[in-house]
């Protein structure tokens, strides 16, 4: 008695890859990068204000509403 034959999964892997590629093509235009700036209270924004943090979000409405995690904006 020998070992069972290993099935060729290349068609399944190709289908999965195509599904992932399609999903990325559909949603990537809605993905945004968010850079938070930290400034001292009472100060106007200056060009040298340092980046306090960054993250990503998603545009969810045609007028530009973005959803992100709370740690990105805090």
WOURFEN-V994128 format. One record per run of one state. SS is the DSSP state (hx for helix, st for strand, lp for the rest). FROM is the first residue (numbers start at 1). LEN is the number of residues. Records with the same first field share a line. If there is no record, write none. Layout:
SS=FROM-LEN / FROM-LEN
This chain:
lp=1-9 / 38-13 / 60-6 / 69-1 / 74-1
hx=10-21 / 70-4
st=31-7 / 51-9 / 66-3
